[in-house]
Amino acid sequence: MQRHAQQIIGREGETATLLSSCPLNFSLRVIGFAPRQFNRSVLLYKLQHFEMLTVYFQMCNSKPSALQLKNIFLAIICTFCFSAFICGQQVGPGVGADTRDARQVIYAAAQAIRKTRSFAYKAIYQGTGAFSTHAPNVVGEATMQRLGAENPLKAKFAAQGVFFATGSDERQNFHTTFDGTAVNRLRPKERVLVQKKLQNDNPAERELGFVTSFFGGGPYQIIMLEWIEDEPLKLQSQAEVADYEGRTIIENVNCHVVYVEYMRQARQFRERWFFGINDNLPRKVEQLEMDAKGRHGAYVLTLSGLQVNTAFDDSKFKVSLPEGYSIKLYQPPTRPPLLPVNSPAPEWKLFDSATREHSLSEYRGKIVIMDFWATWCGPCIRTMPVLQKLHDKFKARGIEVFGVNVWEESNSVAYMKQKGFTYTSLLKGEEIAKSYNVGSLPTLYIIGVDGKIIYRTTGAHDEVETVLERYLKELETKP
């Protein structure tokens, strides 16, 4: 018991003498309290530590010191709770001036969303913290108006504004609409208005996901699709963790703050939602992330000037043809399928940032991961921490991770160094991308010890770790 108490004192770094001589705010730091941490579970934990300290001083035959420490502790707690009561400050989930239940707040928000027929708002989308250069920056306006309740396309859309690609200072204007039957998208660089009219007899074109796939950079980031889901905020309401964090002001609107953690497609999501106190509607959402070096950041969508249940004219969901522009009917890209599993992986030779040449044949007998990427590709940037994790976990087990940089517009070497990614980046992989039928980024291939493809995918890399573990287990069972 005495040894345990000594360890506690070592962690807390102070003694009863310091406690008796320090002001209140420093004393709170000594025993480990911080305003955002003050909740019932933390309080019980600190009480246990306090009891251990008391036992330690009693065992040291210093009963006056132990009694003095207990009196100081009780005075601190009473003063702290009284201050929170007087000031009305929310200091943690379920404690302070407002002790709302997080799930009730989410439920009220879901009900409020269901009752609205149309939405219009100004929006800013950006990365913050360690992810300030991991995401495009977008400023714009979005409008949505629900279609019939049974319509699988859900709503009409309109979004316009300014888009800055990840890591780029180039300003790109965008204007995209969907009027319920056709998607219209301006492409300023080509000076064309691309139109895609949906086919009523094609089930694949009667889905919301098909429509949003045409939005592109800008519209996709600022449209909050939770507004029009059949079950809005369903995953958030069922989250394993749901904490009420208090209140704050978002664009002049007083909001509830709710933190949630939930799983989706084997990936954990951590989000912070901000709901208007008067109308329960979302004003901001932060998708919290952590990079390969343990630094925190978020992808943030902030709304302002929210209008609901406004009757919008049909012209709002169409794009007028600007002077000097021509109309171009949408033609689907002709992309060959990715190379099939069990087929031999094409040989390649590429240089890394240190001008060392690598070849696929050099790594025969090892498992090779090839991730085709570029700094301007937002989804690529989001998957890079996953690749770093794979590199750290599997390097000792004979797995090599390569980022194959293609169609680059920036300094990929500096970016890798700045973000602390240590897996090997191979440069100028455009020709290799052709031989691997890469038509979009990110694209990932896993090549087995025999030089054959065992897995390939585009987009998120959620299944890669499972594929690797399964393949390694198969290798262990083979003679």
Phi, psi and omega per residue, in radians:
M1 nan -0.760 -3.128
Q2 -1.135 -0.684 3.138
R3 -1.134 -0.721 3.116
H4 -1.083 -0.764 3.120
A5 -1.096 -0.670 3.100
Q6 -1.103 -0.669 3.103
Q7 -1.111 -0.697 3.129
I8 -1.110 -0.780 3.139
I9 -1.090 -0.633 3.106
G10 -1.112 -0.665 3.129
R11 -1.261 -0.735 -3.106
E12 -1.283 -0.504 2.989
G13 1.375 0.221 -3.133
E14 -2.456 2.934 3.122
T15 -2.162 3.072 3.141
A16 -1.094 -0.522 3.126
T17 -1.112 -0.757 3.100
L18 -1.129 -0.727 -3.140
L19 -1.026 -0.717 -3.065
S20 -1.258 -0.314 -3.068
S21 -1.895 -0.092 -3.054
C22 -1.627 2.641 3.013
P23 -1.175 2.943 -3.012
L24 -1.032 -0.855 -3.045
N25 -1.115 -0.642 3.109
F26 -1.243 -0.621 3.116
S27 -1.092 -0.649 3.083
L28 -1.086 -0.690 3.118
R29 -1.180 -0.627 -3.125
V30 -1.051 -0.765 -3.124
I31 -1.516 0.064 2.967
G32 1.657 0.210 3.139
F33 -1.533 2.472 2.960
A34 -2.403 2.596 -3.053
P35 -0.883 -0.703 -3.096
R36 -1.351 -0.182 -3.087
Q37 -1.753 -0.069 -2.981
F38 -1.404 1.602 3.031
N39 -2.404 3.125 -3.006
R40 -1.112 -0.734 -3.106
S41 -1.139 -0.716 3.124
V42 -1.157 -0.691 -3.141
L43 -1.047 -0.803 3.122
L44 -1.074 -0.703 -3.140
Y45 -1.099 -0.763 -3.132
K46 -1.217 -0.589 3.077
L47 -1.068 -0.702 3.097
Q48 -1.085 -0.721 3.096
H49 -1.105 -0.700 -3.132
F50 -1.109 -0.737 3.115
E51 -1.074 -0.678 3.109
M52 -1.104 -0.701 3.102
L53 -1.121 -0.708 3.133
T54 -1.082 -0.794 3.110
V55 -1.024 -0.698 -3.113
Y56 -1.076 -0.814 -3.115
F57 -1.179 -0.588 3.087
Q58 -1.149 -0.685 3.128
M59 -1.201 -0.431 3.086
C60 -1.482 0.188 3.132
N61 1.028 0.687 3.118
S62 -2.147 1.108 -3.079
K63 -1.056 -0.708 3.091
P64 -1.030 -0.669 3.138
S65 -1.146 -0.729 3.128
A66 -1.105 -0.765 3.121
L67 -1.124 -0.708 3.116
Q68 -1.089 -0.733 3.134
L69 -1.096 -0.743 3.141
K70 -1.110 -0.749 3.139
N71 -1.112 -0.696 3.126
I72 -1.116 -0.768 -3.121
F73 -1.054 -0.805 -3.137
L74 -1.122 -0.648 3.118
A75 -1.140 -0.692 3.130
I76 -1.090 -0.835 -3.101
I77 -1.093 -0.771 -3.135
C78 -1.098 -0.771 -3.138
T79 -1.117 -0.745 -3.123
F80 -1.104 -0.848 -3.140
C81 -1.106 -0.710 3.137
F82 -1.128 -0.685 3.118
S83 -1.114 -0.750 3.127
A84 -1.080 -0.655 -3.135
F85 -1.195 -0.786 -3.079
I86 -1.202 -0.773 -3.041
C87 -1.420 -0.266 -3.111
G88 1.180 0.499 -3.092
Q89 -1.547 2.290 3.046
Q90 -1.425 2.041 -3.027
V91 -1.947 0.124 3.095
G92 2.841 2.950 -3.129
P93 -1.009 2.140 3.047
G94 1.317 0.206 -3.106
V95 -2.342 2.462 3.070
G96 1.975 -2.673 -3.047
A97 -1.239 -0.464 -3.087
D98 -2.271 2.069 -3.078
T99 -1.984 0.758 -3.106
R100 -1.148 2.692 3.065
D101 -1.519 2.267 -3.062
A102 -1.045 -0.725 -3.101
R103 -1.189 -0.551 3.062
Q104 -1.159 -0.655 3.099
V105 -1.132 -0.767 3.122
I106 -1.112 -0.745 3.122
Y107 -1.053 -0.782 3.134
A108 -1.098 -0.643 3.114
A109 -1.161 -0.738 3.129
A110 -1.073 -0.725 3.130
Q111 -1.149 -0.684 3.139
A112 -1.149 -0.683 3.125
I113 -1.117 -0.746 -3.117
R114 -1.049 -0.532 -3.042
K115 -1.449 -0.154 -3.084
T116 -1.633 2.498 -3.125
R117 -1.786 -0.473 -3.138
S118 -2.571 2.714 -3.116
F119 -2.477 2.492 3.011
A120 -2.541 2.432 -3.099
Y121 -2.835 2.822 2.932
K122 -1.632 2.637 -3.025
A123 -2.525 2.605 2.982
I124 -2.266 2.245 3.064
Y125 -2.096 2.314 -3.109
Q126 -2.834 2.842 2.971
G127 -1.645 2.595 3.128
T128 -2.240 2.862 3.120
G129 1.068 -2.357 -3.127
A130 -1.143 -0.218 -3.106
F131 -1.876 0.341 -3.137
S132 -1.144 -0.402 3.078
T133 -1.967 0.239 3.139
H134 -1.688 -0.024 -3.018
A135 -2.465 2.698 2.999
P136 -1.193 2.741 3.035
N137 -1.873 2.277 -3.061
V138 -2.361 2.360 3.012
V139 -2.251 2.219 -3.101
G140 -2.993 -2.913 3.124
E141 -2.265 2.489 -3.138
A142 -2.306 2.523 3.095
T143 -2.371 2.374 3.080
M144 -2.368 2.453 3.085
Q145 -2.403 2.136 -3.034
R146 -1.085 2.483 2.942
L147 -1.530 -2.957 3.137
G148 -1.044 2.683 -3.046
A149 -1.022 -0.544 -3.097
E150 -1.652 0.004 -3.110
N151 -1.339 2.102 -3.092
P152 -1.188 -0.262 -3.137
L153 -1.454 -0.150 2.941
K154 1.252 -0.944 -2.981
A155 -2.808 2.800 2.908
K156 -1.434 2.638 -3.107
F157 -2.333 2.672 2.932
A158 -2.636 2.305 3.137
A159 -2.555 2.309 3.088
Q160 -2.586 2.667 -3.125
G161 2.851 -2.606 -3.075
V162 -2.176 2.369 -3.069
F163 -2.169 2.308 3.018
F164 -2.058 2.020 -3.127
A165 -1.100 2.782 -3.121
T166 -0.960 2.186 3.099
G167 1.267 0.214 -3.089
S168 -2.080 2.589 3.057
D169 -1.808 0.096 -3.125
E170 -1.361 2.179 -3.130
R171 -1.442 2.209 3.122
Q172 -2.184 2.098 3.083
N173 -1.407 2.555 3.100
F174 -2.418 2.642 3.040
H175 -2.706 1.972 -3.097
T176 -2.307 2.408 3.122
T177 -2.399 2.799 2.990
F178 -2.470 2.075 -3.052
D179 -1.730 0.202 -3.126
G180 1.800 -0.346 3.133
T181 -2.256 -0.424 -3.083
A182 -2.514 2.556 3.041
V183 -1.755 2.303 3.103
N184 -2.147 2.275 -3.084
R185 -2.460 2.122 3.073
L186 -1.349 2.411 3.016
R187 -2.136 1.611 -3.029
P188 -1.040 -0.652 -3.113
K189 -1.097 -0.663 -3.140
E190 -1.583 -0.187 -3.102
R191 0.965 0.863 3.112
V192 -2.345 2.718 2.981
L193 -1.916 1.914 -3.113
V194 -1.491 2.289 -3.137
Q195 -2.141 2.387 3.061
K196 -2.306 1.940 3.086
K197 -1.603 2.229 -3.081
L198 -1.268 2.565 3.122
Q199 -1.677 2.067 -3.092
N200 -1.128 -0.460 -3.091
D201 -1.615 0.116 -3.141
N202 -1.923 1.880 -3.104
P203 -1.012 -0.564 -3.126
A204 -1.121 -0.440 -3.124
E205 -1.689 0.164 3.116
R206 -1.928 0.673 3.138
E207 -2.262 2.563 3.132
L208 -1.074 -0.699 -3.135
G209 -1.065 -0.583 3.105
F210 -1.139 -0.723 3.140
V211 -1.152 -0.848 -3.084
T212 -1.166 -0.350 3.120
S213 -1.160 -0.273 3.125
F214 -1.612 -0.120 -3.009
F215 -1.168 -0.782 -3.134
G216 1.322 -3.059 -3.104
G217 -1.113 2.302 -3.118
G218 1.934 -1.337 3.117
P219 -1.014 -0.730 -3.072
Y220 -1.092 -0.629 -3.090
Q221 -1.285 -0.580 -2.998
I222 -1.705 -0.130 3.096
I223 -1.528 2.071 3.138
M224 -1.558 1.702 -3.034
L225 -1.203 -0.255 3.079
E226 -1.027 -0.386 -3.131
W227 -1.074 -0.553 -2.947
I228 -2.080 0.186 3.090
E229 -1.206 2.639 3.096
D230 -1.087 -0.645 3.093
E231 -2.190 1.392 -3.072
P232 -1.064 2.457 3.095
L233 1.029 0.525 -3.107
K234 -1.112 -0.865 -3.123
L235 -1.122 -0.671 3.136
Q236 -1.146 -0.653 -3.133
S237 -1.232 -0.419 3.132
Q238 -1.765 0.229 -3.047
A239 -1.067 2.510 3.100
E240 -1.107 -0.595 3.107
V241 -2.133 2.243 3.071
A242 -2.513 1.919 -3.083
D243 -2.091 2.371 3.002
Y244 -1.521 2.108 -3.028
E245 -1.824 -0.022 3.076
G246 2.072 -2.564 -3.082
R247 -2.291 2.683 3.034
T248 -2.741 2.968 -3.128
I249 -1.768 2.174 3.053
I250 -2.106 1.958 3.130
E251 0.863 0.885 3.082
N252 1.210 0.289 3.099
V253 -2.072 2.194 3.102
N254 -1.272 2.209 -2.989
C255 -2.260 2.556 2.876
H256 -1.287 2.572 3.104
V257 -2.076 2.145 -3.111
V258 -2.223 2.294 3.103
Y259 -1.874 2.335 -3.126
V260 -2.350 2.662 2.982
E261 -2.308 2.256 -3.133
Y262 -2.643 2.853 -3.141
M263 -1.810 2.437 3.032
R264 -2.556 2.118 -3.118
Q265 0.909 0.884 3.064
A266 1.115 0.287 3.111
R267 -2.140 2.406 3.131
Q268 -1.511 2.313 3.078
F269 -1.952 2.383 3.051
R270 -2.136 2.119 -3.056
E271 -2.350 2.681 2.999
R272 -2.179 2.139 -3.099
W273 -1.916 2.547 3.139
F274 -2.168 2.004 -3.086
F275 -1.994 2.341 3.115
G276 -1.022 2.324 -3.098
I277 -1.168 -0.630 -3.074
N278 -1.440 -0.577 -3.073
D279 -2.071 -0.111 3.107
N280 1.163 0.201 -3.089
L281 -1.591 2.582 -3.096
P282 -1.135 2.425 3.050
R283 -2.098 -0.311 -3.099
K284 -2.869 2.567 3.021
V285 -2.458 2.364 3.085
E286 -2.022 2.118 3.010
Q287 -1.674 1.865 -2.991
L288 -1.433 2.408 -3.096
E289 -2.416 2.933 3.049
M290 -2.412 2.327 -3.082
D291 -1.486 -3.068 -3.039
A292 -1.141 -0.348 -3.133
K293 -1.718 0.166 3.111
G294 1.417 0.231 3.134
R295 -1.569 2.494 -3.012
H296 -1.702 2.661 3.066
G297 -2.907 -2.953 -3.096
A298 -2.794 2.717 2.910
Y299 -1.748 2.150 -2.918
V300 -2.170 2.266 2.998
L301 -2.025 2.108 -3.103
T302 -2.089 2.278 -3.123
L303 -1.885 2.641 3.055
S304 -2.601 2.846 3.108
G305 1.020 0.685 -3.051
L306 -1.165 2.282 3.014
Q307 -2.100 2.354 3.129
V308 -2.219 2.616 3.074
N309 0.988 0.643 3.032
T310 -1.632 2.392 3.121
A311 -1.449 1.960 -3.112
F312 -1.722 2.438 3.070
D313 -1.220 2.644 -3.121
D314 -1.020 -0.484 -3.128
S315 -1.111 -0.357 3.119
K316 -1.100 -0.471 -3.046
F317 -1.862 0.454 3.027
K318 -2.250 2.816 3.130
V319 -2.033 2.149 3.058
S320 -1.291 2.451 -3.111
L321 -1.290 1.994 -3.139
P322 -1.180 2.751 3.116
E323 -1.096 2.325 3.137
G324 1.546 -0.043 3.118
Y325 -1.719 2.711 3.045
S326 -2.145 2.768 3.118
I327 -1.570 2.335 3.125
K328 -2.231 2.125 3.105
L329 -1.278 2.424 -3.085
Y330 -1.151 2.338 3.048
Q331 -2.144 2.155 -3.124
P332 -1.089 2.461 3.130
P333 -1.149 2.518 3.111
T334 -1.671 1.518 -3.139
R335 -1.812 2.227 3.076
P336 -1.198 2.645 3.114
P337 -1.151 2.734 3.073
L338 -1.078 2.723 -3.132
L339 -1.027 2.462 -3.060
P340 -1.259 2.661 3.033
V341 -1.094 2.512 -3.130
N342 1.370 -0.009 3.051
S343 -1.518 2.657 3.124
P344 -1.114 2.362 3.113
A345 -1.355 2.286 3.137
P346 -1.038 2.455 3.110
E347 -1.182 2.605 3.071
W348 -2.599 2.735 3.023
K349 -2.373 2.142 -3.113
L350 -2.458 2.722 3.116
F351 -1.742 2.561 3.026
D352 -1.635 -3.050 -3.072
S353 -1.178 -0.327 3.100
A354 -1.662 0.265 3.141
T355 1.091 0.390 3.029
R356 -1.528 2.356 -3.136
E357 -1.513 2.346 3.080
H358 -2.096 2.596 3.050
S359 -2.380 2.679 -3.133
L360 -1.107 -0.716 -3.123
S361 -1.097 -0.431 3.115
E362 -1.096 -0.444 -3.052
Y363 -1.886 0.343 3.064
R364 -1.062 2.363 -3.044
G365 1.700 -0.171 3.057
K366 -2.036 2.850 3.038
I367 -1.565 2.288 -3.084
V368 -2.052 2.232 3.036
I369 -1.845 2.203 3.101
M370 -2.079 2.035 3.128
D371 -1.997 1.980 3.120
F372 -1.453 2.211 -2.975
W373 -2.651 2.965 3.002
A374 -2.668 2.702 -3.092
T375 -1.186 -0.435 -3.120
W376 -1.424 -0.117 -3.074
C377 -1.593 1.878 -3.124
G378 -0.999 -0.867 3.097
P379 -1.043 -0.572 3.075
C380 -1.076 -0.801 -3.101
I381 -1.076 -0.663 -3.107
R382 -1.221 -0.483 -3.113
T383 -1.525 -0.193 -3.086
M384 -1.096 -0.686 3.041
P385 -1.042 -0.560 3.088
V386 -1.131 -0.759 3.121
L387 -1.119 -0.692 3.099
Q388 -1.095 -0.702 3.100
K389 -1.095 -0.733 3.098
L390 -1.114 -0.722 3.110
H391 -1.048 -0.820 -3.113
D392 -1.152 -0.665 -3.029
K393 -1.390 -0.651 -2.944
F394 -1.923 -0.045 -3.080
K395 -1.012 -0.714 -3.125
A396 -1.238 -0.171 -3.120
R397 -1.851 0.362 3.033
G398 1.434 0.543 3.128
I399 -2.045 2.252 3.133
E400 -1.905 2.268 3.137
V401 -1.888 2.176 3.107
F402 -2.152 2.289 2.935
G403 -1.676 2.011 -3.108
V404 -1.662 1.840 -3.059
N405 -1.398 2.242 -3.085
V406 -2.381 2.699 3.035
W407 0.814 0.769 -3.002
E408 -1.402 2.502 3.096
E409 -2.083 -0.016 -3.077
S410 -2.368 -2.856 -3.132
N411 -1.726 1.665 -3.083
S412 -1.204 -0.567 3.140
V413 -1.125 -0.821 3.124
A414 -1.113 -0.649 -3.141
Y415 -1.117 -0.807 3.126
M416 -1.036 -0.766 -3.118
K417 -1.153 -0.767 -3.122
Q418 -1.063 -0.685 -3.077
K419 -1.541 -0.066 3.059
G420 1.387 0.360 3.096
F421 -1.453 2.234 -3.015
T422 -1.937 -0.074 3.053
Y423 -1.262 2.766 -2.986
T424 -1.274 2.299 3.058
S425 -1.870 2.179 3.098
L426 -1.733 2.389 -2.965
L427 -1.778 2.697 3.038
K428 0.941 1.043 -3.082
G429 -1.683 0.385 -3.061
E430 -1.049 -0.776 -3.125
E431 -1.156 -0.661 3.098
I432 -1.149 -0.648 3.113
A433 -1.045 -0.651 3.114
K434 -1.124 -0.773 -3.095
S435 -1.205 -0.356 3.095
Y436 -1.760 0.197 3.088
N437 0.994 0.702 3.137
V438 -1.419 2.024 3.131
G439 -1.999 -0.189 3.125
S440 -2.624 2.804 -3.121
L441 -2.084 2.567 -0.125
P442 -1.382 2.626 2.991
T443 -2.200 2.345 -3.053
L444 -2.217 2.396 3.030
Y445 -2.133 2.492 2.954
I446 -2.043 2.201 -3.097
I447 -1.973 2.246 -3.076
G448 -1.340 3.115 -3.078
V449 -1.136 -0.361 3.139
D450 -1.647 0.129 3.102
G451 1.468 0.147 -3.139
K452 -1.809 2.644 -3.125
I453 -1.287 2.213 3.106
I454 -1.891 -0.234 -3.121
Y455 -2.901 2.551 3.008
R456 -2.707 2.616 -3.083
T457 -2.821 2.823 2.966
T458 -2.051 2.680 3.115
G459 1.499 -2.520 -3.052
A460 -1.102 2.671 -3.079
H461 -1.913 0.642 -3.008
D462 -1.116 -0.532 -3.025
E463 -1.626 -0.080 -2.965
V464 -1.075 -0.787 -3.106
E465 -1.078 -0.711 3.109
T466 -1.111 -0.724 3.117
V467 -1.079 -0.758 -3.130
L468 -1.115 -0.780 -3.124
E469 -1.095 -0.720 3.139
R470 -1.136 -0.728 -3.124
Y471 -1.189 -0.724 3.109
L472 -1.086 -0.682 3.117
K473 -1.136 -0.677 3.087
E474 -1.110 -0.692 3.106
L475 -1.093 -0.674 -3.116
E476 -1.158 -0.515 -3.096
T477 -1.528 -0.223 3.120
K478 -1.393 2.583 3.099
P479 -1.064 nan nan
